[in-house]
Each structure stands twice: as structure tokens, then as C-alpha cells.
Amino acid sequence: MKKDIHPKYRKVLFVDSSTGFKFLAGSTVETDETEEFEGVEYPKYSVPVSSASHPFYTGSNKFVDSEGRVDKFMKRYKRTPAMKQEEL
């Protein structure tokens, strides 16, 4: 392996910017900010969405499809009585 071409792998503190949720993960992301977490100083990286704020994981915003996909297809492409067999 060549020396000094790979980014440094280390523990990074990821902070959800909308909720303030913090978690540690190993990463090679470059950042200039640092923050103390559980008594240890870590490089800090802000993320816009995490499992603490994403609607899928929080269950706060559920999409309900009242009209199914098949129904939408049939409604859009249904045959009218005026259509003749030759037109199909």
C-alpha cells in the first residue's frame, strides 16, 4: 500500500442540526470543528437528517395512499366506450 494517500480514519461526532441528536461513528470525513462528547473531544460533523429526525424512523409523517397504484393506472388509462377495437 502507498503511504500517505489514504484519508485518516477516526471516530467522528455526528450532530443532527434539526434535533441536536449526537452519535459517534468511524469516518474519514474532513472537519475543522470539534466538540466534547462523554468527556472526550471528537471532530464534529453536522448532518441535516438522522434517524432522530427522519419521518420514516420517527413515524411523525406517514404517507397514506388512499387510492392505490393500480386504481390510479386504471383511472388514467381506462378505455372509453367510444373506443373501437381497431384503435387498440
C-alpha angles and dihedrals in degrees: 000000000000115000125240098010099098123081118249113265113214144140111283129191110230115201123195104227094207100048105017091237111158131203137166124233137160111256146152094219114137117233137160097202124089132191136182116246123177091347097308128100113236135175107263126222122182118219124193096217133023136162088277093061106025112108092224092060098036095046090220097123114039118179111220115197102208092178114047127229094251091051091051091050093049091047093051098043104028119139118248120221089242092064115102125218091248092060091060 
